[in-house]
Amino acid sequence: MTVLFRRTAPILRIFDIAKAREFYLDYLGFTVDWEHRFADGFPLYMQVSRGDLTLHLSEHHGDASPGATVYVEIDGAGELHAELKAKDYPYLKPGLEEDAGIGTILELTDPFGNRLRFVQPNP
């Protein structure tokens, strides 16, 4: 049988569900695909997505450490920047960086110290 990798879903540690929803859903425009708890009062584990980008957000201590960086290749870095700039999110006002060797970079840090590095590669 041939090995076939189907998708990647980075797991990012979160500590506050309301802050995670505000950042990932309200600010970045992701939608919740599903949520899971082993029982009432247990930590939340959920999947969010926007287009082909899927992330897992977890309150579970052993799943991930804060401070991770997720590298995401995109088309439309300028459009995403304009979309985010137009929103009333007081905690982050990202800029665009042009790197001749890489492309256009839009880097965001979530409320838990995780970085999302959106890169539109040079042609």
All heavy atoms as an XYZ file, in Angstrom:
986
protein
N       0.847     -1.191      0.000
C       0.000      0.000      0.000
C       0.884      1.242      0.000
O       1.880      1.311      0.702
C      -0.929     -0.021      1.219
C      -1.741      1.217      1.385
S      -2.784      1.153      2.833
C      -4.337      1.472      2.069
N       0.490      2.252     -0.741
C       1.202      3.525     -0.814
C       0.795      4.408      0.357
O      -0.375      4.470      0.725
C       0.855      4.243     -2.128
O       1.206      3.397     -3.212
C       1.588      5.549     -2.241
N       1.772      5.075      0.926
C       1.490      6.024      2.009
C       0.865      7.271      1.395
O       1.372      7.820      0.421
C       2.773      6.402      2.762
C       2.482      7.482      3.798
C       3.384      5.177      3.409
N      -0.244      7.713      1.979
C      -0.940      8.897      1.501
C      -1.243      9.797      2.690
O      -1.991      9.413      3.587
C      -2.250      8.503      0.798
C      -3.146      9.638      0.337
C      -2.454     10.463     -0.740
C      -4.463      9.086     -0.190
N      -0.625     10.970      2.729
C      -0.905     11.941      3.782
C      -2.131     12.738      3.371
O      -2.166     13.310      2.291
C       0.289     12.871      3.998
C       1.504     12.143      4.491
C       2.505     11.768      3.609
C       1.630     11.820      5.820
C       3.626     11.092      4.048
C       2.748     11.136      6.283
C       3.754     10.771      5.395
N      -3.139     12.791      4.215
C      -4.413     13.397      3.843
C      -4.529     14.870      4.223
O      -5.072     15.658      3.491
C      -5.559     12.603      4.431
C      -5.608     11.201      3.879
C      -6.892     10.515      4.253
N      -6.910      9.174      3.726
C      -7.387      8.852      2.530
N      -7.893      9.779      1.754
N      -7.377      7.604      2.137
N      -4.109     15.250      5.415
C      -4.198     16.649      5.812
C      -3.362     16.867      7.059
O      -2.974     15.909      7.734
C      -5.635     17.092      6.056
C      -6.265     16.471      7.274
C      -7.694     16.922      7.459
N      -8.277     16.158      8.539
C      -8.827     16.700      9.603
N      -8.924     18.001      9.711
N      -9.321     15.957     10.550
N      -3.120     18.109      7.367
C      -2.397     18.491      8.569
C      -3.307     19.351      9.422
O      -3.981     20.243      8.905
C      -1.131     19.291      8.208
O      -0.301     18.480      7.378
C      -0.365     19.705      9.435
N      -3.336     19.098     10.711
C      -4.114     19.918     11.634
C      -3.256     20.200     12.866
O      -3.236     19.411     13.807
C      -5.416     19.218     12.029
N      -2.509     21.305     12.847
C      -1.711     21.652     14.024
C      -2.595     21.808     15.251
O      -3.722     22.296     15.155
C      -1.076     22.986     13.654
C      -1.178     23.069     12.173
C      -2.398     22.291     11.792
N      -2.068     21.396     16.390
C      -2.772     21.559     17.665
C      -2.145     22.743     18.385
O      -0.935     22.778     18.598
C      -2.668     20.298     18.543
C      -3.225     19.090     17.801
C      -3.386     20.526     19.872
C      -2.967     17.762     18.504
N      -2.969     23.722     18.738
C      -2.514     24.908     19.445
C      -3.150     24.948     20.827
O      -4.347     24.713     20.979
C      -2.882     26.172     18.657
C      -2.273     26.268     17.256
C      -2.821     27.486     16.527
C      -0.759     26.315     17.340
N      -2.343     25.251     21.823
C      -2.820     25.314     23.201
C      -3.565     26.618     23.428
O      -3.121     27.693     23.014
C      -1.630     25.220     24.153
C      -1.994     25.189     25.614
C      -2.550     23.831     26.046
N      -3.129     23.893     27.368
C      -2.448     23.850     28.504
N      -1.151     23.737     28.489
N      -3.084     23.919     29.659
N      -4.734     26.519     24.076
C      -5.516     27.692     24.464
C      -5.784     27.620     25.969
O      -5.761     26.537     26.555
C      -6.835     27.801     23.674
C      -7.734     26.588     23.922
C      -6.566     27.981     22.189
C      -9.145     26.714     23.377
N      -6.043     28.767     26.572
C      -6.288     28.825     28.015
C      -7.610     29.474     28.366
O      -8.024     29.433     29.515
C      -5.163     29.607     28.712
C      -3.812     28.989     28.549
C      -2.940     29.450     27.584
C      -3.418     27.932     29.355
C      -1.697     28.876     27.421
C      -2.174     27.346     29.201
C      -1.305     27.822     28.231
N      -8.249     30.111     27.402
C      -9.481     30.847     27.661
C     -10.370     30.692     26.425
O     -10.035     31.184     25.347
C      -9.132     32.315     27.913
C     -10.323     33.186     28.230
O     -11.313     33.175     27.444
O     -10.267     33.916     29.236
N     -11.488     30.011     26.585
C     -12.360     29.704     25.446
C     -12.923     30.972     24.822
O     -12.959     31.105     23.596
C     -13.490     28.744     25.872
C     -12.893     27.410     26.317
C     -14.474     28.525     24.736
C     -13.876     26.506     27.036
N     -13.341     31.924     25.637
C     -13.908     33.165     25.097
C     -12.871     33.921     24.268
O     -13.173     34.428     23.184
C     -14.442     34.047     26.224
N     -11.629     34.004     24.758
C     -10.563     34.687     24.012
C     -10.229     33.930     22.730
O      -9.961     34.541     21.694
C      -9.302     34.836     24.873
C      -9.416     35.895     25.934
C      -9.323     37.253     25.282
C      -9.341     38.352     26.309
N      -9.606     39.655     25.707
N     -10.236     32.609     22.787
C      -9.967     31.807     21.590
C     -11.050     32.041     20.541
O     -10.749     32.228     19.354
C      -9.889     30.321     21.943
N     -12.296     32.054     20.960
C     -13.393     32.308     20.016
C     -13.309     33.717     19.427
O     -13.514     33.918     18.238
C     -14.740     32.101     20.701
C     -15.062     30.663     21.001
C     -16.438     30.542     21.656
N     -16.708     29.195     22.066
C     -17.085     28.206     21.250
N     -17.252     28.439     19.977
N     -17.302     26.996     21.715
N     -13.001     34.689     20.273
C     -12.888     36.069     19.797
C     -11.802     36.181     18.723
O     -11.988     36.841     17.706
C     -12.574     37.000     20.976
C     -12.413     38.453     20.593
C     -12.024     39.328     21.779
O     -11.342     38.844     22.715
O     -12.388     40.516     21.746
N     -10.666     35.535     18.946
C      -9.556     35.622     18.002
C      -9.795     34.777     16.752
O      -9.731     35.287     15.634
C      -8.246     35.185     18.681
C      -7.049     35.279     17.786
C      -6.445     36.504     17.544
C      -6.530     34.152     17.177
C      -5.338     36.603     16.705
C      -5.419     34.230     16.334
C      -4.828     35.465     16.106
N     -10.067     33.499     16.926
C     -10.144     32.593     15.776
C     -11.456     32.723     14.987
O     -11.438     32.629     13.760
C      -9.913     31.145     16.211
C      -8.461     30.889     16.532
C      -7.998     30.926     17.838
C      -7.542     30.664     15.516
C      -6.650     30.732     18.121
C      -6.204     30.468     15.786
C      -5.766     30.494     17.092
O      -4.428     30.312     17.365
N     -12.559     32.946     15.678
C     -13.848     33.021     14.978
C     -14.165     34.451     14.550
O     -14.376     34.720     13.362
C     -14.971     32.472     15.850
C     -14.775     31.055     16.425
C     -15.988     30.627     17.212
C     -14.424     30.058     15.349
N     -14.217     35.353     15.523
C     -14.633     36.729     15.223
C     -13.585     37.492     14.400
O     -13.919     38.170     13.436
C     -14.926     37.490     16.516
C     -16.020     36.842     17.355
O     -16.819     36.069     16.795
O     -16.058     37.105     18.573
N     -12.329     37.383     14.792
C     -11.277     38.163     14.124
C     -10.799     37.499     12.835
O     -10.769     38.127     11.782
C     -10.113     38.376     15.097
C      -8.976     39.199     14.569
C      -9.170     40.485     14.070
C      -7.678     38.702     14.590
C      -8.110     41.246     13.597
C      -6.615     39.461     14.121
C      -6.834     40.728     13.627
O      -5.780     41.480     13.163
N     -10.432     36.213     12.909
C      -9.868     35.547     11.736
C     -10.904     34.930     10.806
O     -10.572     34.557      9.687
C      -8.870     34.469     12.166
C      -7.569     34.985     12.761
C      -6.656     33.820     13.132
C      -6.860     35.910     11.795
N     -12.143     34.803     11.258
C     -13.194     34.299     10.379
C     -13.261     32.790     10.242
O     -13.857     32.271      9.302
N     -12.673     32.064     11.169
C     -12.787     30.609     11.173
C     -14.189     30.207     11.628
O     -14.890     31.006     12.257
C     -11.773     29.985     12.138
C     -10.370     29.911     11.618
C      -9.580     31.046     11.538
C      -9.821     28.700     11.230
C      -8.272     30.985     11.071
C      -8.516     28.622     10.764
C      -7.754     29.766     10.682
N     -14.578     28.989     11.339
C     -15.810     28.425     11.870
C     -15.465     27.192     12.692
O     -14.451     26.525     12.448
C     -16.799     28.032     10.753
O     -16.170     27.082      9.897
C     -17.221     29.239      9.940
N     -16.308     26.891     13.667
C     -16.122     25.694     14.492
C     -16.691     24.506     13.736
O     -17.856     24.510     13.358
C     -16.824     25.845     15.863
C     -16.730     24.545     16.663
C     -16.238     27.011     16.644
N     -15.861     23.504     13.508
C     -16.302     22.272     12.854
C     -16.881     21.293     13.861
O     -17.871     20.634     13.588
C     -15.140     21.618     12.107
C     -14.578     22.510     11.020
O     -15.364     23.228     10.370
O     -13.351     22.492     10.820
N     -16.233     21.196     15.018
C     -16.739     20.352     16.099
C     -16.016     20.698     17.397
O     -14.970     21.325     17.381
C     -16.608     18.855     15.797
C     -15.259     18.400     15.295
C     -14.919     18.148     13.997
C     -14.081     18.141     16.079
N     -13.604     17.762     13.927
C     -13.067     17.735     15.194
C     -13.778     18.220     17.422
C     -11.787     17.389     15.608
C     -12.492     17.886     17.854
C     -11.526     17.473     16.942
N     -16.658     20.313     18.495
C     -16.082     20.495     19.831
C     -16.189     19.170     20.574
O     -17.122     18.404     20.353
C     -16.858     21.551     20.616
C     -16.778     22.934     20.021
C     -17.513     23.983     20.863
O     -18.224     23.601     21.829
O     -17.376     25.166     20.556
N     -15.224     18.919     21.467
C     -15.240     17.673     22.239
C     -14.771     17.940     23.666
O     -13.823     18.685     23.896
C     -14.325     16.624     21.601
C     -14.143     15.414     22.455
N     -15.128     14.469     22.607
C     -13.111     15.010     23.227
C     -14.702     13.530     23.431
N     -13.487     13.834     23.821
N     -15.475     17.323     24.595
C     -15.065     17.266     26.001
C     -15.330     15.836     26.461
O     -16.330     15.239     26.076
C     -15.892     18.212     26.880
C     -15.659     19.679     26.620
C     -16.589     20.487     27.539
N     -16.608     21.889     27.200
C     -15.789     22.805     27.719
N     -14.894     22.449     28.602
N     -15.884     24.062     27.353
N     -14.443     15.295     27.281
C     -14.652     13.938     27.785
C     -15.847     13.876     28.721
O     -16.516     12.854     28.807
C     -13.395     13.405     28.472
C     -12.314     13.046     27.490
C     -11.190     13.843     27.350
C     -12.429     11.910     26.702
C     -10.208     13.512     26.441
C     -11.447     11.574     25.787
C     -10.333     12.378     25.657
N     -16.124     14.976     29.404
C     -17.289     15.078     30.297
C     -17.478     16.555     30.627
O     -16.603     17.388     30.355
C     -17.068     14.267     31.573
N     -18.621     16.889     31.225
C     -18.873     18.272     31.627
C     -17.753     18.762     32.542
O     -17.305     18.040     33.434
C     -20.211     18.383     32.369
C     -21.397     18.206     31.437
O     -21.223     18.376     30.215
O     -22.499     17.896     31.936
N     -17.302     19.983     32.291
C     -16.267     20.565     33.120
C     -14.852     20.165     32.729
O     -13.894     20.659     33.315
N     -14.702     19.283     31.765
C     -13.374     18.877     31.310
C     -12.875     19.874     30.261
O     -13.653     20.634     29.694
C     -13.428     17.466     30.713
C     -13.339     16.371     31.746
C     -14.215     16.311     32.811
C     -12.379     15.391     31.621
C     -14.141     15.301     33.751
C     -12.297     14.373     32.545
C     -13.163     14.321     33.624
N     -11.568     19.857     29.962
C     -11.013     20.792     28.969
C     -11.643     20.609     27.588
O     -12.041     19.507     27.206
C      -9.524     20.425     28.929
C      -9.260     19.751     30.232
C     -10.530     19.035     30.570
N     -11.692     21.712     26.863
C     -12.253     21.724     25.514
C     -11.187     21.369     24.485
O     -10.032     21.785     24.589
C     -12.810     23.110     25.194
C     -13.355     23.318     23.774
C     -14.625     22.489     23.560
C     -13.620     24.788     23.510
N     -11.594     20.607     23.489
C     -10.773     20.315     22.301
C     -11.684     20.581     21.120
O     -12.783     20.030     21.060
C     -10.313     18.858     22.317
C      -9.286     18.531     21.262
C      -7.938     18.587     21.557
C      -9.660     18.167     19.972
C      -6.978     18.293     20.604
C      -8.716     17.873     19.012
C      -7.375     17.930     19.328
O      -6.432     17.634     18.372
N     -11.279     21.473     20.226
C     -12.161     21.784     19.102
C     -11.378     21.970     17.816
O     -10.182     22.253     17.835
C     -13.013     23.009     19.384
C     -12.322     24.337     19.436
S     -13.556     25.664     19.675
C     -12.511     27.041     20.039
N     -12.095     21.772     16.724
C     -11.516     21.995     15.403
C     -12.165     23.217     14.790
O     -13.384     23.354     14.793
C     -11.753     20.793     14.492
C     -11.225     21.011     13.083
C     -11.363     19.786     12.212
O     -10.760     18.766     12.496
N     -12.164     19.895     11.165
N     -11.312     24.115     14.267
C     -11.787     25.294     13.547
C     -11.165     25.271     12.157
O     -10.090     24.705     11.952
C     -11.429     26.606     14.289
C     -12.111     26.676     15.646
C      -9.925     26.788     14.423
N     -11.872     25.865     11.206
C     -11.328     25.896      9.851
C     -11.797     27.135      9.112
O     -12.821     27.742      9.445
C     -11.719     24.637      9.072
O     -13.115     24.578      8.899
N     -10.996     27.464      8.119
C     -11.356     28.506      7.164
C     -10.745     28.063      5.840
O      -9.518     27.945      5.723
C     -10.819     29.871      7.583
C     -11.146     30.947      6.556
C     -10.805     32.327      7.033
N     -10.991     33.273      5.932
C     -10.834     34.567      6.033
N     -10.494     35.102      7.191
N     -11.011     35.345      4.979
N     -11.601     27.816      4.865
C     -11.120     27.271      3.604
C     -10.448     25.931      3.844
O     -10.982     25.080      4.545
N      -9.255     25.778      3.318
C      -8.515     24.526      3.476
C      -7.624     24.497      4.711
O      -6.896     23.526      4.926
C      -7.654     24.263      2.234
C      -8.484     23.900      1.017
O      -9.606     23.372      1.192
O      -8.019     24.152     -0.110
N      -7.653     25.543      5.526
C      -6.831     25.590      6.738
C      -7.636     25.065      7.920
O      -8.698     25.593      8.244
C      -6.356     27.020      7.008
C      -5.557     27.242      8.292
C      -4.329     26.346      8.352
C      -5.170     28.701      8.412
N      -7.115     24.031      8.559
C      -7.752     23.413      9.715
C      -6.794     23.484     10.896
O      -5.618     23.147     10.768
C      -8.088     21.934      9.429
O      -8.978     21.873      8.314
C      -8.727     21.269     10.627
N      -7.296     23.930     12.038
C      -6.527     23.984     13.276
C      -7.291     23.275     14.376
O      -8.513     23.318     14.415
C      -6.281     25.437     13.701
C      -5.543     26.352     12.726
C      -5.554     27.780     13.258
C      -4.127     25.869     12.495
N      -6.560     22.648     15.276
C      -7.147     22.090     16.486
C      -6.718     22.980     17.645
O      -5.536     23.326     17.767
C      -6.674     20.661     16.721
C      -7.285     19.690     15.782
N      -7.199     18.330     15.967
C      -8.009     19.857     14.649
C      -7.832     17.710     14.991
N      -8.334     18.620     14.172
N      -7.676     23.365     18.461
C      -7.428     24.208     19.631
C      -7.737     23.384     20.869
O      -8.798     22.779     20.963
C      -8.308     25.460     19.587
C      -8.225     26.296     18.303
C      -9.190     27.473     18.382
C      -6.812     26.770     18.042
N      -6.805     23.369     21.802
C      -6.957     22.471     22.940
C      -6.632     23.144     24.271
O      -5.616     23.835     24.392
C      -6.031     21.260     22.768
O      -6.144     20.394     23.872
N      -7.493     22.896     25.249
C      -7.216     23.307     26.628
C      -6.437     22.230     27.382
O      -6.000     22.471     28.492
C      -8.529     23.540     27.385
C      -9.260     24.791     27.038
C     -10.440     25.008     27.968
O     -11.313     24.120     28.066
O     -10.477     26.078     28.609
N      -6.269     21.061     26.785
C      -5.597     19.941     27.452
C      -4.117     20.237     27.657
O      -3.399     20.567     26.713
C      -5.750     18.649     26.643
C      -7.143     18.135     26.612
N      -7.634     17.253     27.542
C      -8.157     18.391     25.749
C      -8.898     16.977     27.263
N      -9.238     17.656     26.175
N      -3.664     20.078     28.880
C      -2.283     20.389     29.256
C      -1.254     19.645     28.413
O      -0.254     20.217     28.003
C      -2.065     20.066     30.742
C      -0.655     20.236     31.195
N      -0.085     21.472     31.368
C       0.305     19.326     31.480
C       1.165     21.319     31.768
N       1.431     20.035     31.838
N      -1.457     18.386     28.123
C      -0.454     17.583     27.432
C      -0.479     17.662     25.922
O       0.361     17.050     25.259
N      -1.411     18.384     25.334
C      -1.532     18.386     23.878
C      -0.505     19.263     23.173
O      -0.059     18.945     22.088
C      -2.931     18.832     23.445
C      -3.934     17.703     23.496
O      -3.521     16.533     23.560
O      -5.131     17.994     23.467
N      -0.173     20.382     23.731
C       0.738     21.301     23.065
C       1.251     22.315     24.079
O       0.704     22.455     25.165
C       0.009     22.026     21.929
N       2.298     23.005     23.685
C       2.841     24.075     24.507
C       2.569     25.401     23.819
O       2.660     25.496     22.595
C       4.352     23.917     24.674
O       4.653     22.742     25.372
N       2.259     26.438     24.582
C       2.059     27.743     23.960
C       3.366     28.214     23.340
O       4.447     27.816     23.757
C       1.626     28.634     25.121
C       2.067     27.930     26.349
C       2.106     26.476     26.030
N       3.243     29.052     22.318
C       4.427     29.584     21.667
C       4.771     28.886     20.369
O       5.832     29.125     19.802
N       3.896     28.048     19.868
C       4.135     27.368     18.594
C       3.991     28.361     17.440
O       3.369     29.406     17.581
C       3.130     26.226     18.417
N       4.579     28.013     16.296
C       4.406     28.790     15.082
C       3.853     27.872     14.005
O       4.376     26.785     13.791
C       5.734     29.390     14.592
O       6.243     30.264     15.592
C       5.548     30.175     13.294
N       2.779     28.315     13.349
C       2.192     27.577     12.241
C       2.467     28.369     10.970
O       2.108     29.539     10.878
C       0.668     27.371     12.433
C       0.071     26.639     11.241
C       0.391     26.622     13.727
N       3.137     27.744     10.015
C       3.468     28.362      8.734
C       2.382     27.968      7.741
O       2.132     26.783      7.532
C       4.828     27.853      8.266
C       5.278     28.375      6.920
C       6.090     29.498      6.825
C       4.897     27.738      5.741
C       6.517     29.971      5.591
C       5.320     28.207      4.505
C       6.127     29.310      4.437
O       6.546     29.777      3.222
N       1.718     28.971      7.149
C       0.605     28.712      6.238
C       0.862     29.453      4.931
O       0.946     30.684      4.927
C      -0.744     29.200      6.831
C      -1.897     28.891      5.887
C      -0.977     28.608      8.216
N       1.007     28.720      3.824
C       1.129     29.368      2.521
C      -0.252     29.762      2.041
O      -1.183     28.963      2.110
C       1.799     28.437      1.506
C       3.284     28.368      1.686
C       3.992     27.704      0.523
O       3.377     27.437     -0.531
O       5.193     27.441      0.688
N      -0.370     31.011      1.572
C      -1.666     31.523      1.126
C      -1.512     32.307     -0.167
O      -0.403     32.695     -0.548
C      -2.337     32.429      2.189
C      -1.527     33.718      2.407
C      -2.539     31.699      3.493
C      -2.265     34.764      3.225
N      -2.609     32.523     -0.810
C      -2.744     33.533     -1.854
C      -3.613     34.617     -1.238
O      -4.531     34.321     -0.469
C      -3.438     32.961     -3.097
C      -2.564     31.974     -3.840
O      -1.331     32.153     -3.850
O      -3.103     31.004     -4.402
N      -3.337     35.864     -1.541
C      -4.167     36.953     -1.041
C      -3.746     37.485      0.309
O      -4.599     37.881      1.115
N      -2.450     37.541      0.582
C      -1.981     38.078      1.864
C      -2.443     39.522      2.061
O      -2.862     39.909      3.152
C      -0.461     37.983      1.969
N      -2.393     40.309      1.001
C      -2.839     41.701      1.093
C      -4.317     41.810      1.392
O      -4.748     42.667      2.172
N      -5.106     40.944      0.800
C      -6.553     40.942      1.037
C      -6.876     40.521      2.470
O      -7.737     41.111      3.123
C      -7.265     40.021      0.044
C      -7.257     40.534     -1.380
C      -5.961     40.232     -2.147
O      -4.980     39.715     -1.560
O      -5.926     40.533     -3.352
N      -6.150     39.511      2.978
C      -6.367     39.092      4.368
C      -5.972     40.221      5.308
O      -6.680     40.512      6.275
C      -5.581     37.820      4.684
C      -5.692     37.310      6.120
C      -7.150     37.022      6.506
C      -4.831     36.066      6.318
N      -4.856     40.888      5.018
C      -4.422     42.009      5.849
C      -5.488     43.103      5.882
O      -5.827     43.629      6.948
C      -3.091     42.553      5.321
C      -2.594     43.723      6.098
N      -2.668     45.013      5.626
C      -2.029     43.796      7.322
C      -2.164     45.834      6.523
N      -1.764     45.125      7.563
N      -6.038     43.447      4.719
C      -7.079     44.489      4.650
C      -8.323     44.055      5.419
O      -8.948     44.869      6.119
C      -7.430     44.783      3.195
N      -8.690     42.788      5.306
C      -9.852     42.272      6.032
C      -9.660     42.411      7.536
O     -10.562     42.860      8.255
C     -10.053     40.801      5.658
C     -11.143     40.088      6.415
C     -11.162     38.596      6.126
O     -11.016     38.213      4.942
O     -11.325     37.818      7.081
N      -8.494     42.026      8.038
C      -8.221     42.090      9.475
C      -8.105     43.540      9.953
O      -8.562     43.882     11.042
C      -6.952     41.313      9.804
C      -6.992     39.822      9.490
C      -5.656     39.167      9.810
C      -8.137     39.120     10.205
N      -7.499     44.369      9.138
C      -7.335     45.790      9.487
C      -8.692     46.481      9.652
O      -8.848     47.390     10.465
C      -6.511     46.477      8.396
C      -5.992     47.824      8.753
C      -5.069     48.335      7.655
C      -4.611     49.731      7.979
N      -3.738     50.269      6.949
N      -9.687     46.038      8.894
C     -11.014     46.647      8.935
C     -11.818     46.225     10.171
O     -12.845     46.816     10.465
C     -11.794     46.291      7.672
N     -11.346     45.217     10.889
C     -12.079     44.729     12.060
C     -11.665     45.493     13.307
O     -10.540     45.984     13.419
C     -11.844     43.233     12.243
C     -12.428     42.436     11.093
C     -12.452     40.977     11.409
C     -13.119     40.248     10.250
N     -13.218     38.836     10.513
N     -12.589     45.561     14.252
C     -12.334     46.253     15.512
C     -11.799     45.251     16.533
O     -12.508     44.815     17.427
C     -13.630     46.910     16.015
C     -13.398     47.731     17.264
O     -12.270     48.210     17.457
O     -14.362     47.879     18.041
N     -10.537     44.855     16.360
C      -9.891     43.928     17.295
C      -8.758     44.697     17.963
O      -7.720     44.946     17.352
C      -9.360     42.705     16.546
C      -8.799     41.630     17.454
C      -9.644     40.849     18.231
C      -7.435     41.406     17.533
C      -9.135     39.857     19.058
C      -6.918     40.421     18.360
C      -7.773     39.656     19.116
O      -7.263     38.671     19.947
N      -8.946     45.109     19.213
C      -8.001     46.039     19.834
C      -6.653     45.441     20.218
O      -5.718     46.183     20.515
C      -8.759     46.503     21.083
C      -9.685     45.389     21.405
C     -10.079     44.793     20.079
N      -6.517     44.128     20.204
C      -5.309     43.495     20.730
C      -4.212     43.272     19.702
O      -3.109     42.873     20.058
C      -5.661     42.156     21.380
C      -6.760     42.285     22.393
C      -8.035     41.796     22.133
C      -6.535     42.928     23.615
C      -9.052     41.935     23.060
C      -7.548     43.068     24.545
C      -8.803     42.571     24.257
O      -9.807     42.701     25.169
N      -4.506     43.488     18.420
C      -3.520     43.173     17.392
C      -3.759     44.032     16.158
O      -4.871     44.083     15.644
C      -3.632     41.687     17.020
C      -2.569     41.084     16.132
C      -1.200     41.162     16.802
C      -2.916     39.631     15.841
N      -2.733     44.691     15.720
C      -2.788     45.498     14.497
C      -1.600     45.087     13.623
O      -0.567     45.755     13.579
C      -2.717     47.000     14.827
C      -3.809     47.497     15.759
C      -5.183     47.389     15.144
C      -6.234     47.965     16.091
N      -7.554     47.487     15.843
N      -1.720     43.954     12.925
C      -0.578     43.423     12.182
C      -0.251     44.225     10.928
O      -1.111     44.879     10.350
C      -1.035     42.012     11.806
C      -2.514     42.140     11.678
C      -2.914     43.131     12.753
N       1.001     44.141     10.543
C       1.448     44.746      9.301
C       1.854     43.663      8.320
O       1.896     42.484      8.659
N       2.154     44.072      7.110
C       2.669     43.159      6.093
C       4.167     43.366      5.977
O       4.648     44.498      6.019
C       2.030     43.435      4.734
C       0.622     42.921      4.502
C       0.127     43.360      3.131
C       0.546     41.414      4.625
N       4.887     42.272      5.811
C       6.329     42.339      5.631
C       6.664     41.753      4.264
O       6.141     40.696      3.898
C       7.026     41.536      6.731
C       8.516     41.490      6.601
C       9.162     40.587      7.654
O       8.539     40.338      8.692
O      10.281     40.135      7.394
N       7.513     42.442      3.547
C       7.981     41.942      2.254
C       9.395     41.409      2.439
O      10.274     42.135      2.900
C       7.967     43.054      1.201
C       6.594     43.594      0.887
C       5.668     42.596      0.201
O       6.170     41.670     -0.484
O       4.446     42.742      0.355
N       9.603     40.148      2.104
C      10.918     39.525      2.178
C      11.248     39.013      0.791
O      10.565     38.121      0.278
C      10.899     38.388      3.195
C      12.265     37.759      3.393
O      12.881     37.329      2.392
O      12.712     37.674      4.549
N      12.298     39.564      0.175
C      12.633     39.228     -1.210
C      12.865     37.733     -1.405
O      12.567     37.189     -2.461
C      13.857     40.015     -1.650
N      13.376     37.064     -0.397
C      13.645     35.641     -0.525
C      12.464     34.743     -0.213
O      12.471     33.565     -0.568
N      11.453     35.281      0.449
C      10.313     34.457      0.880
C       9.022     34.892      0.216
O       8.320     34.091     -0.384
C      10.164     34.512      2.418
C      11.394     33.932      3.094
C       8.904     33.773      2.863
C      11.440     34.113      4.589
N       8.663     36.149      0.364
C       7.412     36.653     -0.181
C       6.783     37.651      0.764
O       7.463     38.314      1.542
N       5.461     37.734      0.733
C       4.710     38.641      1.595
C       4.290     37.877      2.845
O       3.679     36.806      2.749
C       3.471     39.180      0.867
O       3.896     39.801     -0.357
C       2.726     40.192      1.717
N       4.596     38.442      4.000
C       4.363     37.754      5.276
C       3.406     38.571      6.129
O       3.588     39.768      6.320
C       5.684     37.556      6.038
C       6.681     36.786      5.169
C       5.436     36.855      7.375
C       8.103     36.832      5.681
N       2.404     37.892      6.661
C       1.470     38.461      7.629
C       1.529     37.551      8.846
O       1.090     36.406      8.787
C       0.052     38.508      7.056
C      -1.079     38.904      8.010
C      -0.864     40.312      8.552
C      -2.421     38.797      7.313
N       2.127     38.042      9.933
C       2.279     37.202     11.118
C       1.387     37.719     12.234
O       1.373     38.913     12.533
C       3.731     37.159     11.582
C       3.926     36.177     12.723
C       5.374     35.793     12.939
O       5.962     35.184     12.018
O       5.911     36.102     14.008
N       0.640     36.803     12.824
C      -0.290     37.120     13.905
C       0.069     36.297     15.126
O       0.473     35.139     14.999
C      -1.720     36.775     13.491
C      -2.214     37.312     12.145
C      -3.564     36.717     11.819
C      -2.285     38.817     12.189
N      -0.118     36.867     16.297
C       0.077     36.125     17.541
C      -1.262     36.047     18.248
O      -1.911     37.072     18.487
C       1.117     36.824     18.441
O       2.340     36.944     17.720
C       1.352     36.017     19.713
N      -1.686     34.819     18.574
C      -2.971     34.648     19.255
C      -2.837     35.027     20.725
O      -1.732     35.306     21.209
C      -3.541     33.241     19.007
C      -2.922     32.144     19.859
O      -2.062     32.408     20.731
O      -3.301     30.971     19.637
N      -3.931     35.066     21.475
C      -3.869     35.491     22.881
C      -3.051     34.572     23.778
O      -2.810     34.894     24.935
C      -5.343     35.484     23.311
C      -6.118     35.609     22.060
C      -5.316     34.907     21.016
N      -2.580     33.427     23.259
C      -1.874     32.432     24.058
C      -0.406     32.302     23.662
O       0.283     31.399     24.117
C      -2.611     31.091     23.945
C      -4.101     31.276     24.001
C      -4.868     31.183     22.847
C      -4.740     31.629     25.182
C      -6.233     31.402     22.877
C      -6.101     31.857     25.221
C      -6.852     31.747     24.072
N       0.051     33.195     22.776
C       1.444     33.197     22.380
C       1.762     32.350     21.157
O       2.919     32.246     20.762
N       0.765     31.743     20.546
C       0.974     30.977     19.324
C       1.004     31.933     18.138
O       0.234     32.882     18.083
C      -0.154     29.956     19.122
C      -0.259     29.001     20.272
O       0.677     28.293     20.588
N      -1.408     28.994     20.936
N       1.893     31.665     17.179
C       2.016     32.523     16.011
C       1.473     31.825     14.771
O       1.741     30.651     14.533
C       3.480     32.900     15.786
C       3.996     33.874     16.833
C       5.471     34.151     16.666
N       6.301     32.947     16.746
C       6.687     32.351     17.876
N       6.316     32.851     19.047
N       7.443     31.282     17.856
N       0.723     32.574     13.983
C       0.251     32.114     12.684
C       0.995     32.953     11.653
O       0.818     34.170     11.599
C      -1.255     32.312     12.541
C      -2.116     31.585     13.579
C      -3.562     32.019     13.457
C      -1.997     30.090     13.403
N       1.845     32.311     10.872
C       2.649     33.015      9.878
C       2.081     32.707      8.500
O       2.302     31.646      7.938
C       4.105     32.572      9.967
C       5.048     33.348      9.074
C       6.491     32.969      9.332
N       6.850     33.345     10.698
C       7.744     32.675     11.431
N       8.372     31.634     10.931
N       8.016     33.073     12.661
N       1.307     33.663      7.973
C       0.700     33.517      6.655
C       1.686     34.079      5.623
O       2.089     35.231      5.727
C      -0.629     34.281      6.579
C      -1.661     33.759      7.526
C      -1.926     34.397      8.731
C      -2.370     32.614      7.224
C      -2.890     33.915      9.601
C      -3.346     32.119      8.094
C      -3.597     32.771      9.273
N       2.077     33.256      4.656
C       3.082     33.644      3.685
C       2.544     33.447      2.268
O       2.091     32.352      1.915
C       4.375     32.828      3.862
C       5.403     33.214      2.807
C       4.941     33.011      5.265
N       2.597     34.514      1.510
C       2.317     34.428      0.077
C       3.675     34.403     -0.607
O       4.353     35.427     -0.691
C       1.474     35.597     -0.405
C       1.151     35.522     -1.868
C       0.157     36.592     -2.282
O      -0.668     37.052     -1.496
N       0.235     36.982     -3.547
N       4.097     33.220     -1.101
C       5.424     33.118     -1.696
C       5.573     33.989     -2.928
O       4.591     34.247     -3.647
C       5.538     31.636     -2.083
C       4.468     30.937     -1.317
C       3.380     31.950     -1.101
N       6.799     34.415     -3.178
C       7.085     35.147     -4.409
C       6.851     34.229     -5.600
O       7.069     33.021     -5.500
C       8.544     35.621     -4.425
C       8.789     36.748     -3.459
O       7.912     37.563     -3.191
N       9.994     36.816     -2.922
N       6.409     34.814     -6.723
C       6.182     33.969     -7.911
C       7.489     33.382     -8.441
O       8.526     33.848     -8.213
C       5.572     34.937     -8.923
C       5.647     36.297     -8.343
C       6.097     36.195     -6.930
